[in-house]
Amino acid sequence: MQNMDTNNKIYGLIFDIDGVIADTEAVNARVSIKVFADLFGIDVVRQDFEAGLGRGAEEYVRAGARAHGMELTDEQVQKATQLRQEYFIKILIEEPLPPFPGVLELMNEAMLREDFRVAIATSGTLEKSRAVLNAVGVPYRKMVYVNGNDVKHKKPDPELFLTAAERIGIKPTHCVIIEDAPNGVQAAKSAGAKCIAVTNSASADKLTEADLVCDSLKQVNLDTIVKLIKQNSQQ
């Protein structure tokens, strides 16, 4: 494993999955709306789940219920998240899921560089996140891959990103994390990393804690990543 000394100029690039690699948030909302109708007879909309974005399946489901003044039991949450995952994976098998513009290009460019290490870090379960990565064609087997099954605490807790940084052997301060949700941005900053937020799932005014906010990863290159990390080194 590479030495983590800054003189080696080793940089970490960590990607969230949902809302960063592909528009899974639309699928998440779609299947969650169906779950709420099927299990609870409640009509929900995508915005009802906003408070749970990036915090894992259980908090996502709880957020939808709370938006309607309903507090789910642990048993109800478990049943809803399981059914939601089944619906989600079924859709990915039946329908194409294109990547967001620029994401695979940035990922592949970093993987070709000797001075970069790349990781995937998501609050999603192994089964659900792997289904997304396979559908999009992400070469995740060549990267460090941390998912919700690997950690105890969900975002905005930084455990997920601290684990990813540790597994690629790079200090969090030498990493840039790419996120799409306020909870994810908060987790990235709490980990001590720089954060680029892309407005795929939330508007720019809700992502102001990030070091850089962009509309598309086509606007980001590895020079951008290096400059952000060097800012950490100078502080």
KEKOL-657736 format. One line per 4 residues: their letters; for each residue x, y, z of N, C-alpha, C. Coordinates in steps of 0.001 Angstrom, whole numbers, plus 524288, in hexadecimal, padded with zeros to 5 digits. Layout:
% residues N
a> X/Y/Z/X/Y/Z/X/Y/Z; ...
This chain:
% residues 235
mqnm> 8034F/7FB50/80000/80000/80000/80000/8036B/804D7/80000; 801B7/808FC/7FD5D/804B4/80DB6/7FCF7/8052B/81060/80246; 809B1/812BD/80339/80A75/815FC/807CC/806D9/81AB8/8077A; 804B0/81C6C/80BE0/80104/820B6/80BC4/803A8/82605/80C49
dtnn> 808D9/82642/80BF3/80BB2/82B29/80C35/80A17/82EA9/807B2; 80948/833BD/808C6/8077F/83756/804BA/80B89/83804/8006A; 8108A/836FE/8018A/8148C/83797/7FD87/813D4/833BC/7F908; 810ED/82F88/7F9ED/80FFC/82BB8/7F5C9/80BB6/82D80/7F1FF
kiyg> 8091F/831CD/7F35A/8050F/83407/7EFFE/800FE/82FF1/7EE70; 7FF1B/82D27/7F24F/7FB0F/8293D/7F166/7F5CA/82B9D/7F2DD; 7F21D/82B2F/7EF51/7ED05/82D9D/7F00F/7E8BD/82973/7F022; 7E4BD/82A69/7F341/7E044/826E3/7F37C/7DB78/82960/7F113
lifd> 7D8A1/82657/7EE09/7D3C2/82822/7EBAB/7CF8C/8242A/7ED0D; 7CBA1/825E4/7EFF9/7C79E/82265/7F210/7C249/823FD/7EFEF; 7BF96/82040/7ED8D/7BA7F/8213F/7EB2A/7B619/81ED7/7EE65; 7B225/821F7/7EF87/7AD2C/81FD3/7F14E/7AA99/81D38/7EC8F
idgv> 7A681/81A38/7ED62/7A3D2/817AC/7E8F7/79EB1/81A63/7E7A1; 79AEF/81A17/7EB2E/795B5/81C21/7EA0A/795E3/821FF/7E90E; 7942A/82395/7E46E/793FF/82916/7E320/79923/82B51/7E147; 79D4E/82836/7E163/7A26F/829F3/7DF7C/7A3F4/826F1/7DA92
iadt> 7A3B0/821C3/7DADB/7A52A/81E82/7D666/7A0AC/81E0B/7D281; 79BE3/81DB8/7D47A/79747/81D55/7D110/7928F/81F78/7D3ED; 78E68/82074/7D10F/789B9/822B6/7D35B/78682/81E83/7D622; 788DC/81C4C/7DA19/78627/8185A/7DD31/78218/81AC5/7E0CC
eavn> 782B1/81FD8/7E1EC/77EEC/8224B/7E56F/77973/8222D/7E319; 7791C/822B0/7DDEC/773FD/8225D/7DB62/771AF/81CE5/7DC08; 77508/818E6/7DB88/7733C/8137D/7DC3D/771EC/81281/7E1F8; 7753E/81484/7E590/7742B/813FD/7EB28/76ECE/8161F/7EC88
arvs> 76DBC/81AD6/7EA99/768B6/81D42/7EBC1/7643D/81A2B/7E954; 76504/81876/7E497/760F5/81589/7E1C4/75F76/8108C/7E4AE; 7635B/80D89/7E65A/76220/808A2/7E90B/7601C/809AA/7EE91; 761F9/80DDD/7F0FC/76025/80F1E/7F63F/75A73/810CF/7F62D
ikvf> 758F4/813C0/7F233/75378/8154D/7F190/75000/81073/7F117; 751E3/80C9D/7EE26/74EF0/807BC/7ED77/74EA4/804B0/7F29A; 752EE/8048E/7F581/75305/801CE/7FA84/74F1E/80437/7FE4F; 74F0D/80963/7FE9F/74B7B/80BFE/8023B/745CB/80B05/800BE
adlf> 744C5/80AD2/7FBA8/73F6D/809A3/7F9F1/73E01/803FC/7FB24; 741AC/80065/7FA23/740A1/7FAD5/7FAD5/7402F/7F941/80091; 743A4/7FB64/803DE/743CE/7F9B6/80958/74059/7FCF6/80CEE; 7402F/8021D/80BEF/73DA4/80593/80FB5/738E6/80880/80D7C
gidv> 73803/80801/80868/733A0/80AC1/8060B/73432/810A4/80627; 7390B/8127E/80607/73A19/81822/8064A/73C3C/819FD/8010B; 73A3E/81E6D/7FF36/73C41/820D2/7FA6B/7408D/824AA/7FBDF; 74568/82372/7FA51/749E3/826D8/7FB63/74C20/828D1/7F640
vrqd> 74F61/82CD0/7F6A0/7520B/82EF4/7F20B/757E1/82F0A/7F327; 75AF9/82FC0/7EF1B/760AE/82F82/7EF95/762C8/8333B/7F3BA; 7609C/837F6/7F40A/7628B/83BDE/7F7BA/761F3/83A25/7FD67; 75E55/83694/7FE72/75D7C/834C3/803CD/7623B/831F3/8060B
feag> 765A0/82FFC/802A5/76A1C/82CE6/8046D/76F1E/8301F/804F2; 76EC2/8352D/803E2/77372/8386A/80383/776C3/83855/80878; 77445/83858/80D08/7772F/83863/811F8/77A66/8336F/812BD; 7790D/82F42/80FEB/77BDC/82A51/8107B/77FFA/8295E/80C5E
lgrg> 780AD/82D07/808C2/78481/82C4B/8048C/789FA/82B71/806B6; 78C8B/82744/804E7/791F0/82638/8066C/792A1/823CC/80BBE; 78E65/8229B/80E7C/78EC6/820A4/813D9/78D83/81ADC/8144C; 78D2E/81822/80FEF/78C04/81293/81007/78636/8118A/80F66
aeey> 784F4/80CA5/80E1C/77F99/80B33/80CC3/77BC1/80C11/8113A; 77D4B/80AD3/815FE/779AA/80B3D/81A64/7780E/810DE/81B62; 77BE1/8146A/81B69/77A9C/819E7/81C59/777A3/81C3B/817C3; 778B4/81A4D/81314/775E0/81C20/80E6F/77016/81ADA/80EF8
vrag> 76EF2/8160C/81093/76985/8145C/81148/766F2/8174F/815C7; 769BA/817EB/81A11/7678E/81AC3/81E8A/76642/8206A/81D18; 76998/822CE/819E1/768B2/8283C/81848/76393/828BA/81546; 76291/824FD/811CE/75DB9/82519/80ED4/758F0/824A6/81250
arah> 75956/8214E/81642/754F3/8209F/819E1/7542A/82580/81D3B; 7587A/827C2/81F1F/75811/82C5C/8228B/755C6/8310A/81FAD; 756AD/83145/81A95/7546D/83589/8178A/74E7E/8355E/817A4; 74C53/830D7/81920/746AC/83038/8197B/744EC/82F3F/81F19
gmel> 74852/830C7/822CF/746F4/8305C/8284A/746AB/82AD7/82A50; 74978/82748/827CD/74941/821C3/8294B/74EA0/81FEF/82B29; 74ECB/81D76/82FAF/753A4/81B55/831C6/75375/8155E/8313E; 756D4/8133B/82DFB/756BF/80D9C/82CEF/7596C/80A92/8314B
tdeq> 75797/805D6/83247/75A40/80251/835E0/75F0B/8000B/8331F; 7628F/7FDC9/8363A/76738/7FB5F/833EE/765AD/7F704/83027; 761A2/7F420/83193/75FC8/7EFD7/82E3A/75DB3/7F1F2/82906; 75ACD/7F636/82938/758C1/7F898/82473/75D30/7FAA8/82100
vqka> 76119/7FCFF/82375/7658F/7FF0C/82087/76876/7FAA1/81DD0; 76960/7F659/820B4/76C20/7F1E1/81E74/7691F/7EF9F/819D0; 7640A/7EF22/81A61/760CE/7ED01/81625/760D1/7F0AC/81174; 76085/7F5C1/81272/76067/7F998/80E37/7659E/7F9DB/80B54
tqlr> 769ED/7F9C0/80E39/76F0C/7FA18/80BA8/77035/7F534/80881; 76E8D/7F0AE/80A5E/76F63/7EBD7/8077D/76C46/7EBDB/80269; 7674F/7ED62/802BC/76404/7ED8E/7FE0E/76607/7F1AD/7FA40; 767C0/7F60C/7FC57/769E9/7FA47/7F925/76EAE/7F864/7F613
qeyf> 7721B/7F571/7F8B2/776BE/7F363/7F610/77538/7EF88/7F1C3; 7715B/7EC38/7F2D4/76F98/7E87B/7EEDF/76D7C/7EB46/7EA11; 76A40/7EF3F/7EAE5/76823/7F246/7E68A/76C83/7F502/7E384; 7703E/7F728/7E677/77495/7FA18/7E41F/777D8/7F6A4/7E084
ikil> 7796F/7F224/7E279/77CB6/7EE97/7DF64/779BC/7EC9D/7DA9B; 774AC/7EBB1/7DB34/77174/7E9F5/7D6C8/77178/7EE0E/7D269; 770F4/7F2FC/7D3D4/770FF/7F728/7CFEE/77648/7F76E/7CD29; 77A89/7F6D9/7D021/77FC2/7F71D/7CDBD/780AC/7F2A4/7C9E7
ieep> 77E51/7EE36/7CAF6/77ECD/7E9C4/7C766/77BB9/7EAC1/7C261; 77746/7ED58/7C2EB/773AF/7EDFA/7BE7A/774B0/7F2EA/7BB46; 7770D/7F6EE/7BDB1/777A2/7FBEF/7BB0C/77D50/7FDC2/7BB20; 77F0C/80083/7B705/7846D/80285/7B6FA/78520/806DE/7BAF7
lppf> 789DD/8075C/7BCFD/78B1F/80B81/7C0B7/79024/80E29/7BEE3; 78FB7/81248/7BBCD/7945F/814E0/7B9D3/79734/817E1/7BE16; 79C5F/81859/7BDB5/79F41/81B79/7C188/79E51/82143/7C0A4; 79F1B/8245A/7C4AC/79EF4/829FC/7C3FB/7A396/82BAA/7C098
pgvl> 7A304/82FCE/7BD8B/7A744/831A2/7BA27/7AC3F/832CC/7BD35; 7B097/830DF/7BB2B/7B5AC/83224/7BD54/7B797/82EA7/7C1AB; 7B42A/82B91/7C417/7B5CF/828A8/7C8BA/7B988/82437/7C769; 7B856/8210C/7C369/7BBCE/81CB3/7C211/7C0F0/81EAF/7BFD1
elmn> 7C0AA/82300/7BCF4/7C56E/82543/7BAC0/7C92A/82703/7BF13; 7C70E/829B3/7C30A/7CA45/82B7E/7C768/7CC71/826E6/7CA7E; 7C931/82313/7CB62/7CABF/81E65/7CE43/7CF1F/81B76/7CB73; 7CE69/81A95/7C65C/7D244/817A8/7C355/7D762/81A9C/7C2C8
eaml> 7D709/81FC2/7C23B/7DBC2/822F2/7C1DA/7DEFF/8227F/7C6D9; 7DC52/822AA/7CB57/7DF12/82237/7D054/7E17F/81CD5/7D107; 7DECE/818C6/7CF34/7E0CE/81379/7CFCC/7E5B8/81282/7CC89; 7E666/81598/7C87B/7EB07/81511/7C527/7EFC5/817EA/7C75A
redf> 7EEF3/81B2F/7CB39/7F324/81E5C/7CD6F/7F5BB/81B91/7D204; 7FAE2/81B95/7D213/7FDCE/8191C/7D651/7FD32/81C09/7DB75; 7FBFE/8210C/7DB29/7FBB5/8242D/7DFF1/7F62A/82499/7E21E; 7F287/82196/7E003/7ED22/82199/7E1F2/7EB83/81C38/7E3D6
rvai> 7E823/81C2E/7E7C4/7E576/81777/7E97B/7DFA1/818A5/7E95B; 7DC85/814F6/7E794/7D6ED/815D5/7E6D3/7D3C8/8120B/7EA33; 7CF8D/81402/7EC73/7CC29/810BB/7EFAD/7C673/81206/7EEA7; 7C324/80E35/7EFB5/7BD81/80ED6/7EFD1/7BBD4/80E87/7F586
atsg> 7B890/81238/7F73F/7B6BC/81219/7FCAC/7B0FF/813AC/7FCC7; 7ADA8/81019/7FE72/7A801/81109/7FE5B/7A565/80F00/80345; 7A151/811A4/804EC/79E3F/80FC8/8095C/79AAA/80B4D/807D5; 799FC/80A6A/802C4/79697/80639/800ED/798A0/800DC/80256
tlek> 79534/7FD0C/80265/796D0/7F7B1/8039F/79A43/7F582/7FF49; 79CF6/7F14F/80075/7A03F/7EEBA/7FC9A/79D07/7ED2C/7F7D5; 7988A/7EAA9/7F8B4/7955F/7E8AB/7F462/79369/7ED18/7F0E7; 79163/7F126/7F350/78F14/7F576/7F063/7933F/7F8A1/7ED84
srav> 7977B/7F9DA/7F02F/79B8E/7FD0C/7EDB5/79E61/7FA08/7E96C; 79F32/7F4FF/7EA42/7A1C9/7F1D7/7E641/79E6A/7F171/7E15B; 79941/7F13F/7E215/795B7/7F11C/7DD98/7964A/7F612/7DA55; 796EB/7FA88/7DCEE/797AE/7FF7A/7DA23/79CDB/7FF7A/7D738
lnav> 7A0F9/7FDF0/7D9DD/7A62F/7FDFA/7D776/7A663/7FA67/7D2B9; 7A3F0/7F5E4/7D31F/7A3C6/7F24A/7CEAB/7A091/7F486/7CA2F; 79C2D/7F6FB/7CB7D/798C3/7F928/7C778/79B71/7FD88/7C470; 79E81/800AB/7C72F/7A113/80525/7C4BC/7A622/8038F/7C1FE
gvpy> 7A889/7FF4E/7C3DC/7AD7A/7FD98/7C195/7B236/7FFEB/7C43E; 7B1CC/800CF/7C94D/7B630/802DC/7CC51/7B9F2/7FE65/7CDA4; 7BF05/7FF06/7CC90/7C2D2/7FAD8/7CDB3/7C43A/7FAA4/7D37F; 7C054/7F9CE/7D6CE/7C119/7FA49/7DC71/7C4A2/7F610/7DEBA
rkmv> 7C533/7F1BC/7DBF6/7C89E/7ED98/7DDFB/7CE58/7EF38/7DDE5; 7CF8E/7F35E/7DB0F/7D4EA/7F565/7DACE/7D5C7/7F9C3/7DECA; 7D1CC/7FADD/7E1F1/7D21A/7FF29/7E5B5/7D0FE/7FD2D/7EB33; 7D209/8007F/7EEFA/7CFFE/7FFA8/7F439/7CA2B/800DC/7F404
yvng> 7C718/7FD8D/7F686/7C15E/7FE01/7F62D/7BF24/7FD41/7FBAC; 7BD44/80185/7FDEB/7BB0C/8016C/8032F/7B52F/80280/802BD; 7B20A/7FF40/80542/7AC5D/7FFFD/8050E/7AA0F/7FFF4/80A83; 7A4F1/800BE/80AC1/7A256/80136/80FC5/7A2E1/7FC74/81345
ndvk> 7A3F0/7F7E0/81100/7A4BC/7F325/81420/7A9E6/7F347/81725; 7AD7A/7F6CD/8158D/7B2B6/7F6EA/817D9/7B331/7FA96/81C7D; 7AF3A/7FDC8/81D79/7AFA7/801B8/82197/7AAF2/8017F/8253D; 7ABAB/8039C/829EA/7A778/803B3/82DCA/7A452/808BC/82D81
hkkp> 7A6EC/80CFD/82C21/7A46C/8121A/82C3F/7A3B4/81443/826C0; 79F1F/81642/825AE/79DDD/81866/82086/79F1A/81E3C/82060; 79F41/8205C/81BAC/79FF1/82601/81B1B/79B64/828D2/81DE7; 79C71/82D5A/8203A/7A119/830A2/81FB1/7A5C9/82F24/822F8
dpel> 7A59B/82AB3/825A6/7AA4B/828D1/82855/7AE8B/827C1/82440; 7B375/82911/8255C/7B7A8/8286B/82181/7B9E9/822ED/8210A; 7B7E2/81F1D/823FD/7BA49/819E9/8241E/7BB0B/8178E/81EAF; 7B72F/8181C/81B45/7B77B/815DD/8160B/7BC41/817DC/8131A
flta> 7BD12/81CF0/81336/7C15D/81F42/81041/7C69D/81E81/812F6; 7C6A1/81E67/81819/7CB77/81D36/81AE5/7CD3C/817A3/819B1; 7C978/81410/8194E/7CAB1/80EA1/817FB/7CCE2/80E44/81275; 7CA81/81106/80ECA/7CC5E/810F3/80960/7D1E5/8131C/808FF
aeri> 7D2E6/81773/80BA7/7D823/819CB/80B8A/7DC2A/8161A/80DDC; 7DAB4/8138D/8122C/7DE49/80FD5/814AB/7DF8C/80B48/810FD; 7DB93/80956/80E39/7DC65/804CD/80AD5/7DF87/80613/805EB; 7DF68/80B03/80434/7E2CB/80C5D/7FFC2/7E816/80E4F/8019F
gikp> 7E8B8/80EA1/806C1/7EDCA/80FFB/808EF/7EF43/815AC/80857; 7EB66/81919/8085F/7EC5C/81EAB/807B1/7E98E/821BA/80BEE; 7EC36/825A2/80E0D/7E9C3/828E0/8120F/7E4E5/82B89/80FDC; 7E0D2/82C07/81305/7DC1B/82EBD/81127/7DD39/83437/80F14
thcv> 7E10E/836E2/81164/7E261/83C2D/80F9F/7E4BC/83C39/80A2C; 7E635/837A7/8082B/7E857/8373F/802E3/7E457/834DA/7FF21; 7DF63/834EC/800D0/7DB2C/832AF/7FD9D/7D736/836D0/7FC09; 7D4CF/835F5/7F78F/7D02C/838DD/7F5F0/7CBB0/834FA/7F588
iied> 7C758/83654/7F7EA/7C2B7/83304/7F7D6/7BE90/835A5/7F47E; 7BC3F/832A3/7F109/7B833/834BF/7ED9A/7B2E1/832FA/7EF93; 7AF9D/836D1/7F0B7/7AA85/835E4/7F323/7A634/838D8/7F043; 7A165/837A9/7F1BF/79CEC/83A49/7EF56/798E3/83C1B/7F347
apng> 79989/83AA7/7F847/79598/83BCD/7FC37/79809/83E91/800EA; 79509/841E9/8038B/7971E/844BD/80810/79972/84139/80C4B; 796EA/83CC9/80D6C/798FD/83934/81162/79E52/8370E/80FCC; 79EF7/835FB/80ABD/7A3F0/83405/808CE/7A82E/83819/808FF
vqaa> 7A6CC/83CE4/807AC/7AA9B/8412E/807F4/7AC65/841E7/80D99; 7A8B8/841CD/8112F/7AA11/84261/816B6/7ADAE/83E07/81888; 7AC9E/8393E/816CE/7AFF1/834CC/81846/7B570/83568/81616; 7B5CE/8372C/8113B/7BAEC/837EF/80EBE/7BE1F/83BFD/811A3
ksag> 7BBA0/84060/812FF/7BE70/84488/815BB/7BFEC/842DE/81B43; 7BC81/83FDA/81DC9/7BDB1/83DEB/8230D/7C246/83A24/822FB; 7C301/8377C/81E8E/7C76C/833E1/81DFD/7CC8E/836CF/81D24; 7CC3A/83BD4/81BF0/7D0EF/83EEB/81AFE/7D27C/83F37/8154A
akci> 7CF1D/83D42/811D5/7D047/83D39/80C40/7CE0A/8420C/80994; 7CFD0/842F9/804D0/7CD51/846D7/8017A/7C8A1/8443F/7FEE3; 7C4CC/8476F/7FD7D/7C003/84535/7FB43/7BE45/84847/7F681; 7BD16/8456E/7F255/7BA8E/8479F/7EDB8/7B4F2/845B1/7EDC0
avtn> 7B14D/84951/7ED89/7ABC4/847EC/7ED6A/7A99E/848FB/7E800; 7A6E2/8452C/7E5EB/7A470/845BE/7E0C9/79E87/84611/7E191; 79C17/849AD/7DEC9/7968D/84ADE/7DFC8/792E0/84723/7DCE9; 793DB/84222/7DD71/7907F/83E34/7DAFC/78B9D/83D0B/7DE2D
sasa> 78C02/83DC1/7E356/787AB/83C51/7E6C7/785AF/840D5/7EA19; 7890C/84497/7EB21/7879B/84911/7EE63/7897B/84E12/7EBC1; 786E4/85251/7ECD7/78858/85753/7EA7C/78D4F/85977/7ECFE; 78FF7/85CE7/7EA41/794FF/85EF6/7EBF7/794B0/8619A/7F152
dklt> 79047/86429/7F26C/78FD0/866EF/7F76E/78FAE/86346/7FC1F; 78EC4/85E38/7FB2F/78EC3/85A5D/7FF68/793FD/85785/7FFEB; 797B9/858F6/7FC8E/79CC9/85647/7FC62/7A14F/859FF/7FD76; 7A02E/85E58/7FFE2/7A41A/8627C/80080/7A8A9/860FF/80406
eadl> 7A80E/85CDC/80720/7AC57/85B2C/80A88/7B0BE/8589D/80769; 7AFA4/85711/80293/7B3A4/854A2/7FF35/7B7AE/858B7/7FD90; 7BC52/856C9/7FC23/7C086/85A43/7FA68/7BFAA/85C1A/7F4D3; 7BCD4/858FF/7F1D5/7BB9C/85A61/7EC77/7B651/8580B/7EB1E
vcds> 7B2EB/85B22/7E8C5/7ADCE/8593F/7E70F/7AD87/859D1/7E120; 7ABF3/8559B/7DE7A/7ABA7/855BF/7D8C4/7A69B/85329/7D6F3; 7A51F/85461/7D22E/7A069/85219/7CFE9/7A16F/84CCD/7CD6A; 7A667/84BC4/7CC11/7A7C9/846E9/7C973/7AD8A/845BE/7CA60
lkqv> 7AEE3/840BC/7CAB8/7B460/83F47/7CB51/7B778/8401E/7C651; 7B4DB/84177/7C219/7B79C/84305/7BD5D/7BAA4/84813/7BE4B; 7B938/84AF6/7C263/7BBD3/84FD6/7C3BB/7C093/84EF5/7C73E; 7C19E/84A0E/7C89D/7C5CC/848C0/7CC4F/7C9E9/8455B/7C9A9
nldt> 7CEEF/8467F/7CAA7/7D32A/8431F/7C8CC/7D6F4/84219/7CD45; 7DB00/83F1E/7CC32/7DE99/83DB2/7D068/7E1B6/8425D/7D261; 7E289/8463E/7CF1E/7E521/84B04/7D0F4/7E1D4/84DA8/7D52D; 7DCB6/84D90/7D479/7D927/84FB3/7D86B/7D9D1/84CD7/7DD92
ivkl> 7DA21/847A8/7DD46/7DAB7/84465/7E1F8/7DFCD/845B3/7E4CC; 7E409/845F7/7E1E0/7E92F/8470A/7E42F/7E947/84C64/7E6CD; 7E6FF/85048/7E44B/7E6ED/85595/7E684/7E3FE/855B2/7EBB0; 7DFAC/852F9/7EBF1/7DCAC/852D3/7F0CB/7DFC7/85041/7F531
ikqn> 7E269/84C04/7F3FD/7E576/8493E/7F801/7EA11/84C8E/7F9C4; 7EC79/84F54/7F62D/7F0E1/852C0/7F7A9/7EF0E/85728/7FB38; 7EA36/858DB/7FAAC/7E81A/85CBE/7FE44/7E817/85AA5/803D2; 7E6DD/855AC/80476/7E6FD/8533A/809A4/7EC7A/85340/80BD3
sqq> 7F061/85239/8087A/7F5CE/851E1/80A22/7F7E1/85736/80BEF; 7F589/85B54/809AB/7F766/8609F/80ADA/7F4C5/862EA/80FA0; 7F093/8606A/81183/7EDAF/86298/815ED/7F020/8610C/81B23
